[in-house]
């Protein structure tokens, strides 16, 4: 089954993620801070965590990692989260053969760095247009 790993979200945000994902046939598993050293493939195989946990104040931020059956599921999920639920998620990724064996923490830091670089590039482009 297709799955979403969600990290660092507050309960209300996670509820929105879960609602949107389940509409698309995706299950959601919360990743806890103490699980950051675990490989992505291991987290995908673990059952859902039933306890409520607070959002995480992590320097790398929040992450939605999608292991979809189809790319359309992934695109639809991000569209639903942004347009229907009003939830902007800057750190998002899809599971690939290469990142499947990475630790979740490594993936989180790589995605956060890529997002930071993208934001800087967009800002430079906007600043250049103003000049």
DSSP file (Angstrom, degrees, kcal/mol; ACC not computed):
  #  RESIDUE AA STRUCTURE BP1 BP2  ACC     N-H-->O    O-->H-N    N-H-->O    O-->H-N    TCO  KAPPA ALPHA  PHI   PSI    X-CA   Y-CA   Z-CA
    1    1 A X              0   0    0      0, 0.0    25,-0.1     0, 0.0     2,-0.1   0.000 360.0 360.0 360.0 143.7    0.0    0.0    0.0
    2    2 A X        -     0   0    0     23,-0.4    25,-2.2     1,-0.0     2,-0.3  -0.379 360.0-167.8 -67.4 146.0    1.1    3.5   -0.7
    3    3 A X  E     -aB  27  67A   0     64,-1.9    64,-3.3    23,-0.2     2,-0.4  -0.963  21.6-148.4-142.7 153.9    2.3    5.5    2.3
    4    4 A X  E     -aB  28  66A   0     23,-2.6    25,-3.0    -2,-0.3     2,-0.5  -0.981  10.7-153.3-119.3 132.8    3.2    8.9    3.5
    5    5 A X  E     -aB  29  65A   0     60,-3.2    60,-2.8    -2,-0.4     2,-0.4  -0.943  16.1-166.4-103.0 126.1    5.8    9.6    6.2
    6    6 A X  E     -aB  30  64A   0     23,-2.3    25,-3.0    -2,-0.5     2,-0.4  -0.946   5.6-175.1-117.9 131.5    5.0   12.8    8.1
    7    7 A X  E     +aB  31  63A   0     56,-2.4    56,-1.9    -2,-0.4    25,-0.1  -0.987  58.8   2.9-131.3 131.9    7.6   14.5   10.4
    8    8 A X  S    S+     0   0    0     23,-0.6    48,-0.5    -2,-0.4     2,-0.2   0.540  82.4 140.0  85.0   9.3    7.4   17.5   12.6
    9    9 A X        -     0   0    0     46,-0.2    -1,-0.2    54,-0.1     2,-0.1  -0.590  51.6-119.9 -91.3 148.6    3.7   18.5   12.2
   10   10 A X     >  -     0   0    0     -2,-0.2     4,-2.8    45,-0.1     3,-0.3  -0.415  38.4-100.2 -75.9 161.5    1.4   19.7   14.9
   11   11 A X  H  > S+     0   0    0      1,-0.2     4,-2.2     2,-0.2     5,-0.1   0.862 122.3  50.9 -54.7 -42.9   -1.7   17.6   15.4
   12   12 A X  H  > S+     0   0    0      2,-0.2     4,-1.6     1,-0.2    -1,-0.2   0.904 112.7  46.7 -64.1 -40.5   -4.0   19.8   13.4
   13   13 A X  H  > S+     0   0    0     -3,-0.3     4,-2.4     1,-0.2    -2,-0.2   0.921 111.5  50.7 -66.1 -44.1   -1.6   19.8   10.5
   14   14 A X  H  X S+     0   0    0     -4,-2.8     4,-2.9     1,-0.2    -2,-0.2   0.866 106.0  56.3 -63.6 -35.1   -1.2   16.0   10.6
   15   15 A X  H  X S+     0   0    0     -4,-2.2     4,-2.5    -5,-0.3    -1,-0.2   0.911 108.7  47.2 -61.4 -42.1   -5.0   15.6   10.7
   16   16 A X  H  X S+     0   0    0     -4,-1.6     4,-2.5     2,-0.2     5,-0.2   0.913 112.6  49.2 -64.7 -43.2   -5.2   17.6    7.4
   17   17 A X  H  X S+     0   0    0     -4,-2.4     4,-2.8     1,-0.2     5,-0.2   0.938 112.9  47.4 -60.6 -46.9   -2.4   15.5    5.9
   18   18 A X  H  X S+     0   0    0     -4,-2.9     4,-2.7     2,-0.2     5,-0.2   0.917 111.6  50.4 -61.9 -44.9   -4.1   12.3    7.0
   19   19 A X  H  X S+     0   0    0     -4,-2.5     4,-1.4    -5,-0.2    -2,-0.2   0.940 115.2  42.1 -60.3 -48.9   -7.5   13.4    5.6
   20   20 A X  H  X S+     0   0    0     -4,-2.5     4,-0.7     2,-0.2    -2,-0.2   0.912 115.9  49.1 -65.8 -43.3   -6.1   14.4    2.2
   21   21 A X  H ><>S+     0   0    0     -4,-2.8     5,-2.5    -5,-0.2     3,-1.2   0.923 108.7  51.7 -64.3 -45.2   -3.8   11.3    1.9
   22   22 A X  H ><5S+     0   0    0     -4,-2.7     3,-1.2     1,-0.3    -1,-0.2   0.822 101.8  60.9 -65.4 -29.9   -6.6    8.8    2.8
   23   23 A X  H 3<5S+     0   0    0     -4,-1.4    -1,-0.3     1,-0.2    -2,-0.2   0.764 108.7  45.6 -63.4 -23.9   -8.8   10.3    0.2
   24   24 A X  T <<5S-     0   0    0     -3,-1.2    -1,-0.2    -4,-0.7    -2,-0.2   0.292 125.0-100.8-102.9   7.7   -6.2    9.3   -2.3
   25   25 A X  T < 5S+     0   0    0     -3,-1.2     2,-0.4     1,-0.3   -23,-0.4   0.718  80.1 132.5  81.4  21.0   -5.6    5.8   -0.9
   26   26 A X      < -     0   0    0     -5,-2.5    -1,-0.3    -6,-0.1   -23,-0.2  -0.891  46.5-145.5-106.5 133.0   -2.4    6.7    1.0
   27   27 A X  E     -a    3   0A   0    -25,-2.2   -23,-2.6    -2,-0.4     2,-0.4  -0.631  16.5-138.0 -89.5 158.5   -1.9    5.7    4.6
   28   28 A X  E     -a    4   0A   0     -2,-0.2     2,-0.4   -25,-0.2   -23,-0.2  -0.955  15.8-171.4-122.7 135.0    0.1    8.0    6.9
   29   29 A X  E     -a    5   0A   0    -25,-3.0   -23,-2.3    -2,-0.4     2,-0.2  -0.991  20.0-135.7-125.7 125.4    2.7    7.2    9.4
   30   30 A X  E     -a    6   0A   0     -2,-0.4     2,-0.5   -25,-0.2   -23,-0.2  -0.565  15.4-143.8 -74.0 137.4    4.1    9.8   11.8
   31   31 A X  E     -a    7   0A   0    -25,-3.0   -23,-0.6    -2,-0.2     2,-0.2  -0.920  13.7-144.4-104.2 128.4    7.9    9.7   12.2
   32   32 A X    >   -     0   0    0     -2,-0.5     3,-2.1   -25,-0.1     4,-0.2  -0.566  22.5-113.9 -89.1 154.0    9.1   10.5   15.7
   33   33 A X  G >  S+     0   0    0      1,-0.3     3,-1.5    -2,-0.2     4,-0.2   0.860 116.8  58.4 -54.8 -36.7   12.3   12.5   16.5
   34   34 A X  G 3  S+     0   0    0      1,-0.3     3,-0.3     2,-0.1    -1,-0.3   0.560  99.9  59.8 -72.9  -4.8   13.9    9.4   18.0
   35   35 A X  G X  S+     0   0    0     -3,-2.1     3,-1.9     1,-0.2    69,-0.4   0.346  71.0 103.4-100.3   4.8   13.4    7.6   14.7
   36   36 A X  T <  S+     0   0    0     -3,-1.5    69,-3.5     1,-0.3    70,-0.4   0.771  77.4  55.7 -60.7 -26.8   15.5   10.0   12.6
   37   37 A X  T 3  S+     0   0    0     -3,-0.3    -1,-0.3    67,-0.2     2,-0.2   0.522  87.9 101.2 -84.4  -4.4   18.4    7.5   12.5
   38   38 A X  S <  S-     0   0    0     -3,-1.9    66,-2.6    65,-0.1    67,-0.2  -0.518  82.1-103.2 -82.0 148.9   16.2    4.7   11.0
   39   39 A X  B  >  -D  103   0B   0     64,-0.3     4,-2.0    -2,-0.2     3,-0.5  -0.388  25.7-121.6 -68.2 146.1   16.3    3.9    7.3
   40   40 A X  H  > S+     0   0    0     62,-2.5     4,-2.4    59,-0.4     5,-0.2   0.901 112.1  55.5 -54.8 -44.8   13.4    5.1    5.2
   41   41 A X  H  > S+     0   0    0     59,-2.2     4,-1.0     1,-0.2    -1,-0.2   0.848 107.1  50.5 -62.3 -32.4   12.6    1.5    4.1
   42   42 A X  H  > S+     0   0    0     -3,-0.5     4,-0.9    58,-0.2     3,-0.3   0.904 109.6  49.7 -70.5 -40.6   12.3    0.4    7.8
   43   43 A X  H >< S+     0   0    0     -4,-2.0     3,-0.6     1,-0.2    -2,-0.2   0.883 107.1  55.4 -65.1 -37.4   10.0    3.3    8.7
   44   44 A X  H 3< S+     0   0    0     -4,-2.4    -1,-0.2     1,-0.2    -2,-0.2   0.813 108.5  49.3 -64.3 -28.6    7.7    2.5    5.7
   45   45 A X  H 3< S+     0   0    0     -4,-1.0    -1,-0.2    -3,-0.3    -2,-0.2   0.643  92.9  95.8 -85.0 -15.7    7.4   -1.1    7.0
   46   46 A X  S << S-     0   0    0     -4,-0.9     3,-0.1    -3,-0.6     2,-0.0  -0.404  79.1-109.4 -77.5 152.1    6.5   -0.1   10.6
   47   47 A X        -     0   0    0      1,-0.1    -1,-0.1    -2,-0.1    -2,-0.0  -0.288  47.0 -78.2 -73.1 165.4    2.9    0.2   11.8
   48   48 A X        -     0   0    0      1,-0.1     2,-0.5   -19,-0.1    -1,-0.1  -0.275  42.7-119.8 -61.1 146.5    1.2    3.5   12.5
   49   49 A X        -     0   0    0    -19,-0.1   -19,-0.2     1,-0.1    -1,-0.1  -0.808  22.0-165.4 -90.2 126.9    2.0    5.2   15.8
   50   50 A X        +     0   0    0     -2,-0.5    -1,-0.1     2,-0.1     2,-0.1   0.715  56.3  92.9 -89.1 -21.9   -1.1    5.6   17.9
   51   51 A X  S    S-     0   0    0      1,-0.1     2,-0.4     0, 0.0    -2,-0.1  -0.395  77.5-117.4 -76.7 152.4    0.1    8.1   20.5
   52   52 A X        -     0   0    0     -2,-0.1     2,-0.3     0, 0.0    -1,-0.1  -0.724  35.1-176.2 -85.6 132.3   -0.4   11.8   20.1
   53   53 A X        -     0   0    0     -2,-0.4   -42,-0.1     3,-0.0     3,-0.1  -0.958  24.7-113.0-128.8 149.3    2.9   13.7   19.9
   54   54 A X        -     0   0    0     -2,-0.3   -46,-0.2     1,-0.1   -44,-0.1  -0.299  44.6 -86.3 -73.1 164.0    3.5   17.4   19.7
   55   55 A X        -     0   0    0      1,-0.1     2,-0.5   -47,-0.1   -46,-0.2  -0.225  48.2-114.3 -61.7 162.5    5.0   19.1   16.6
   56   56 A X        -     0   0    0    -48,-0.5     2,-1.4    -3,-0.1    -1,-0.1  -0.873   6.7-144.5-109.8 131.7    8.8   19.1   16.5
   57   57 A X        +     0   0    0     -2,-0.5     2,-0.4     3,-0.0   -49,-0.0  -0.720  41.9 163.2 -90.6  86.6   11.0   22.2   16.7
   58   58 A X    >   -     0   0    0     -2,-1.4     3,-1.6   -50,-0.1    -2,-0.0  -0.873  46.5-134.5-110.7 136.6   13.6   20.9   14.3
   59   59 A X  T 3  S+     0   0    0     -2,-0.4    -1,-0.1     1,-0.3    -2,-0.0   0.772 110.2  51.4 -61.1 -23.1   16.2   23.1   12.5
   60   60 A X  T 3  S-     0   0    0      1,-0.3    -1,-0.3     3,-0.0     2,-0.1   0.553 104.7-146.7 -89.5  -8.2   15.4   21.2    9.3
   61   61 A X    <   -     0   0    0     -3,-1.6    -1,-0.3     2,-0.0     2,-0.2  -0.434  35.9 -25.6  85.5-154.1   11.7   21.7    9.7
   62   62 A X        -     0   0    0     -2,-0.1     2,-0.3   -54,-0.1   -54,-0.2  -0.587  54.2-162.6 -99.9 159.3    8.8   19.5    8.7
   63   63 A X  E     -B    7   0A   0    -56,-1.9   -56,-2.4    -2,-0.2     2,-0.5  -0.987  15.5-164.1-147.8 135.7    8.8   16.8    5.9
   64   64 A X  E     -Bc   6  92A   0     27,-1.8    29,-2.2    -2,-0.3     2,-0.5  -0.987  16.4-171.4-113.2 119.0    6.2   14.9    4.0
   65   65 A X  E     -Bc   5  93A   0    -60,-2.8   -60,-3.2    -2,-0.5     2,-0.5  -0.956   7.5-157.5-113.4 123.5    7.8   11.9    2.3
   66   66 A X  E     -Bc   4  94A   0     27,-2.6    29,-2.8    -2,-0.5     2,-0.5  -0.866  21.1-176.6-110.7 132.1    5.6   10.0   -0.2
   67   67 A X  E     +B    3   0A   0    -64,-3.3   -64,-1.9    -2,-0.5    27,-0.1  -0.759  32.2 179.5-116.9  79.0    5.9    6.4   -1.3
   68   68 A X        -     0   0    0     -2,-0.5     3,-0.1   -66,-0.2   -42,-0.0  -0.315  41.9-135.1 -84.9 163.2    3.0    6.5   -3.8
   69   69 A X  S    S+     0   0    0      1,-0.2     2,-0.3    -2,-0.1    -1,-0.1   0.810  97.3  15.5 -76.4 -33.6    1.6    3.8   -6.1
   70   70 A X  S >> S-     0   0    0      1,-0.1     4,-1.1    -3,-0.0     3,-0.5  -0.954  74.9-121.2-137.3 155.9    1.5    6.4   -8.9
   71   71 A X  H 3> S+     0   0    0     -2,-0.3     4,-2.6     1,-0.2     5,-0.2   0.827 112.1  65.7 -64.1 -30.1    3.0    9.9   -9.4
   72   72 A X  H 3> S+     0   0    0      1,-0.2     4,-2.8     2,-0.2     5,-0.2   0.868  96.5  55.5 -60.7 -36.0   -0.5   11.2   -9.8
   73   73 A X  H <> S+     0   0    0     -3,-0.5     4,-2.4     2,-0.2    -1,-0.2   0.930 109.5  46.5 -59.9 -44.5   -1.1   10.3   -6.1
   74   74 A X  H  X S+     0   0    0     -4,-1.1     4,-2.4     2,-0.2     5,-0.2   0.956 115.0  44.6 -63.8 -51.1    1.8   12.4   -5.1
   75   75 A X  H  X S+     0   0    0     -4,-2.6     4,-2.2     1,-0.2    -2,-0.2   0.907 114.8  49.6 -61.1 -41.6    0.9   15.4   -7.2
   76   76 A X  H  X S+     0   0    0     -4,-2.8     4,-2.9    -5,-0.2    -1,-0.2   0.893 109.2  52.7 -64.4 -39.7   -2.8   15.1   -6.1
   77   77 A X  H  X S+     0   0    0     -4,-2.4     4,-2.7    -5,-0.2    -2,-0.2   0.954 111.5  44.3 -61.6 -50.0   -1.7   15.0   -2.5
   78   78 A X  H  X S+     0   0    0     -4,-2.4     4,-1.9     1,-0.2     5,-0.2   0.872 114.4  50.6 -65.3 -35.1    0.4   18.1   -2.6
   79   79 A X  H  X>S+     0   0    0     -4,-2.2     4,-3.2    -5,-0.2     5,-0.6   0.942 112.0  46.8 -65.4 -47.5   -2.3   19.9   -4.6
   80   80 A X  I  X>S+     0   0    0     -4,-2.9     5,-2.2     1,-0.2     4,-1.1   0.919 111.5  51.4 -60.5 -43.9   -5.0   18.9   -2.1
   81   81 A X  I  <5S+     0   0    0     -4,-2.7     6,-3.6    -5,-0.2    -1,-0.2   0.902 119.5  35.1 -61.5 -40.8   -2.8   19.9    0.9
   82   82 A X  I  <5S+     0   0    0     -4,-1.9     4,-0.4     4,-0.2    -2,-0.2   0.948 128.7  30.0 -79.4 -51.0   -2.1   23.4   -0.6
   83   83 A X  I  <5S+     0   0    0     -4,-3.2    -3,-0.2    -5,-0.2    -2,-0.1   0.927 131.0  27.9 -80.9 -46.6   -5.4   24.2   -2.4
   84   84 A X  I  <<S+     0   0    0     -4,-1.1    -3,-0.2    -5,-0.6    -4,-0.1   0.887 133.1  30.2 -85.5 -40.9   -8.1   22.5   -0.3
   85   85 A X  S   <S-     0   0    0     -5,-2.2    -3,-0.2     2,-0.1    -4,-0.2   0.613  94.4-131.7 -96.6 -13.4   -6.5   22.3    3.1
   86   86 A X        +     0   0    0     -4,-0.4     2,-0.7    -6,-0.4    -4,-0.2   0.768  57.1 142.7  69.9  25.2   -4.4   25.5    2.9
   87   87 A X        -     0   0    0     -6,-3.6     2,-0.5    -7,-0.2    -1,-0.2  -0.880  36.6-159.4-106.8 111.0   -1.3   23.7    4.2
   88   88 A X        -     0   0    0     -2,-0.7     2,-0.6    -3,-0.1    -6,-0.0  -0.776   6.8-171.0 -89.7 125.8    2.0   24.8    2.6
   89   89 A X        -     0   0    0     -2,-0.5   -25,-0.1     1,-0.1    -7,-0.1  -0.899   9.9-179.0-120.8 101.2    4.7   22.2    2.9
   90   90 A X  S    S+     0   0    0     -2,-0.6     2,-0.8     1,-0.2    -1,-0.1   0.843  73.8  59.3 -70.3 -31.9    8.1   23.4    1.8
   91   91 A X  S    S+     0   0    0    -29,-0.2   -27,-1.8    24,-0.0     2,-0.3  -0.836  70.4 140.6-103.0 103.1    9.9   20.2    2.5
   92   92 A X  E     +c   64   0A   0     -2,-0.8     2,-0.3   -29,-0.2   -27,-0.2  -0.989  17.7 167.5-141.3 150.2    8.4   17.4    0.5
   93   93 A X  E     -c   65   0A   0    -29,-2.2   -27,-2.6    -2,-0.3     2,-0.4  -0.968  28.2-124.4-155.0 165.8    9.9   14.4   -1.3
   94   94 A X  E     -c   66   0A   0     -2,-0.3     2,-0.3   -29,-0.2   -27,-0.2  -0.914  36.8-106.3-114.7 145.5    9.2   11.1   -3.0
   95   95 A X        -     0   0    0    -29,-2.8     2,-0.3    -2,-0.4   -27,-0.1  -0.535  43.5-177.5 -69.9 132.3   10.8    7.8   -2.1
   96   96 A X     >  -     0   0    0     -2,-0.3     4,-1.4     1,-0.1   -29,-0.0  -0.831  42.1-104.4-124.4 164.6   13.3    6.8   -4.7
   97   97 A X  T  4 S+     0   0    0     -2,-0.3     4,-0.4     1,-0.2    -1,-0.1   0.861 121.1  48.7 -57.3 -33.7   15.5    3.7   -5.0
   98   98 A X  T  4 S+     0   0    0      1,-0.2     3,-0.5     2,-0.1    -1,-0.2   0.877 114.7  40.9 -78.0 -35.9   18.5    5.7   -3.9
   99   99 A X  T >4 S+     0   0    0      1,-0.2     3,-0.7     2,-0.1   -59,-0.4   0.555  92.1  86.7 -89.7  -4.7   17.0    7.4   -0.8
  100  100 A X  T 3< S+     0   0    0     -4,-1.4   -59,-2.2     1,-0.2   -58,-0.2   0.830  94.5  42.3 -61.1 -32.9   15.2    4.3    0.4
  101  101 A X  T 3  S+     0   0    0     -3,-0.5    -1,-0.2    -4,-0.4    -2,-0.1   0.528  94.2 103.7 -93.8  -5.9   18.2    3.1    2.3
  102  102 A X  S <  S-     0   0    0     -3,-0.7   -62,-2.5    -4,-0.2   -61,-0.2  -0.313  82.1-102.3 -68.9 156.7   19.1    6.6    3.7
  103  103 A X  B  >  -D   39   0B   0    -64,-0.3     4,-2.2     1,-0.1   -64,-0.3  -0.507  29.7-119.1 -71.4 152.7   18.4    7.4    7.3
  104  104 A X  H  > S+     0   0    0    -66,-2.6     4,-2.7   -69,-0.4   -67,-0.2   0.892 114.7  55.4 -60.9 -38.7   15.3    9.6    7.7
  105  105 A X  H  > S+     0   0    0    -69,-3.5     4,-2.3     2,-0.2    -1,-0.2   0.887 106.3  49.9 -62.4 -40.3   17.5   12.3    9.3
  106  106 A X  H  > S+     0   0    0    -70,-0.4     4,-2.4     2,-0.2    -1,-0.2   0.936 112.3  47.4 -63.1 -45.8   19.8   12.4    6.3
  107  107 A X  H  X S+     0   0    0     -4,-2.2     4,-2.7     1,-0.2     5,-0.3   0.919 110.6  52.6 -61.8 -43.3   16.9   12.7    3.9
  108  108 A X  H  X S+     0   0    0     -4,-2.7     4,-2.3     1,-0.2    -1,-0.2   0.918 111.3  46.0 -57.7 -46.0   15.4   15.4    6.0
  109  109 A X  H  X S+     0   0    0     -4,-2.3     4,-2.1     2,-0.2    -1,-0.2   0.885 113.2  49.3 -68.0 -38.2   18.6   17.4    6.0
  110  110 A X  H  X S+     0   0    0     -4,-2.4     4,-2.4     2,-0.2    -2,-0.2   0.932 113.6  45.7 -65.5 -45.6   19.2   17.0    2.2
  111  111 A X  H  X S+     0   0    0     -4,-2.7     4,-2.5     1,-0.2    -2,-0.2   0.902 112.0  51.8 -65.2 -41.2   15.6   18.1    1.4
  112  112 A X  H  X S+     0   0    0     -4,-2.3     4,-2.3    -5,-0.3    -1,-0.2   0.901 110.8  48.2 -62.5 -40.7   15.8   21.0    3.8
  113  113 A X  H  X S+     0   0    0     -4,-2.1     4,-2.4     2,-0.2    -2,-0.2   0.912 111.4  49.8 -66.5 -42.5   19.1   22.2    2.1
  114  114 A X  H  X S+     0   0    0     -4,-2.4     4,-2.2     1,-0.2    -2,-0.2   0.909 111.5  49.3 -61.9 -41.5   17.6   21.8   -1.4
  115  115 A X  H  X S+     0   0    0     -4,-2.5     4,-2.6     2,-0.2    -2,-0.2   0.909 110.1  51.1 -63.6 -42.4   14.5   23.8   -0.3
  116  116 A X  H  X S+     0   0    0     -4,-2.3     4,-2.2     1,-0.2    -2,-0.2   0.927 111.2  47.5 -61.3 -45.4   16.7   26.5    1.2
  117  117 A X  H  X S+     0   0    0     -4,-2.4     4,-2.3     2,-0.2    -1,-0.2   0.883 111.7  50.5 -64.2 -39.0   18.7   26.8   -2.0
  118  118 A X  H  X S+     0   0    0     -4,-2.2     4,-2.5     2,-0.2    -2,-0.2   0.929 109.8  50.0 -64.4 -45.0   15.6   26.9   -4.1
  119  119 A X  H  X S+     0   0    0     -4,-2.6     4,-2.3     1,-0.2    -2,-0.2   0.905 111.0  49.7 -60.0 -42.1   14.1   29.7   -1.9
  120  120 A X  H  X S+     0   0    0     -4,-2.2     4,-2.4     2,-0.2    -1,-0.2   0.908 110.9  49.5 -63.4 -42.1   17.4   31.7   -2.3
  121  121 A X  H  X S+     0   0    0     -4,-2.3     4,-2.2     2,-0.2    -2,-0.2   0.906 111.1  49.1 -64.1 -42.1   17.3   31.3   -6.1
  122  122 A X  H  X S+     0   0    0     -4,-2.5     4,-2.4     2,-0.2    -1,-0.2   0.908 111.1  50.5 -63.7 -41.6   13.7   32.4   -6.3
  123  123 A X  H  X S+     0   0    0     -4,-2.3     4,-2.6     2,-0.2    -2,-0.2   0.912 109.8  50.0 -63.0 -42.8   14.5   35.5   -4.1
  124  124 A X  H  X S+     0   0    0     -4,-2.4     4,-2.4     1,-0.2    -1,-0.2   0.905 110.7  50.1 -62.5 -40.6   17.5   36.4   -6.3
  125  125 A X  H  X S+     0   0    0     -4,-2.2     4,-1.9     2,-0.2    -2,-0.2   0.915 112.0  47.1 -64.3 -42.3   15.3   36.1   -9.4
  126  126 A X  H  X S+     0   0    0     -4,-2.4     4,-1.5     1,-0.2    -2,-0.2   0.908 112.7  49.5 -65.1 -41.6   12.6   38.3   -7.9
  127  127 A X  H  X S+     0   0    0     -4,-2.6     4,-1.1     1,-0.2    -2,-0.2   0.883 109.2  52.4 -64.4 -38.5   15.2   40.9   -6.8
  128  128 A X  H  < S+     0   0    0     -4,-2.4     3,-0.3     1,-0.2    -1,-0.2   0.875 106.9  52.7 -65.3 -37.3   16.7   40.9  -10.2
  129  129 A X  H  < S+     0   0    0     -4,-1.9    -1,-0.2     1,-0.2    -2,-0.2   0.836 106.1  54.5 -67.2 -32.2   13.3   41.6  -11.8
  130  130 A X  H  <        0   0    0     -4,-1.5    -1,-0.2     1,-0.2    -2,-0.2   0.788 360.0 360.0 -70.3 -28.2   12.8   44.6   -9.4
  131  131 A X     <        0   0    0     -4,-1.1    -1,-0.2    -3,-0.3    -2,-0.2   0.466 360.0 360.0 -76.8 360.0   16.1   46.2  -10.5
